[in-house]
């Protein structure tokens, strides 16, 4: 299978799927050293891409709160108890 570099327009799901495929191939133990290095480099780019997407989403998460009978939204703060 041809290597596919992480594309900025690809979806998180496709990147994660490719990352899982890379891990499985690397764990299989049948790759040459050059192919292992290539997979590692591609995997590193995919991890960075996925991490960036997750950070983006985390910033968009909002909690619904009821205050004085009104439902309002507030930005999600990591570590904040619900």
Protein Blocks (a to p, Z undefined) as FASTA:
>chain_A
ZZddddfkbcfklmmmmmmmmmmmmmnopacfklmmmmmmmmmmmmmmmmmmmmmmmmmp
ccdddeehiacdddddehiaZZ
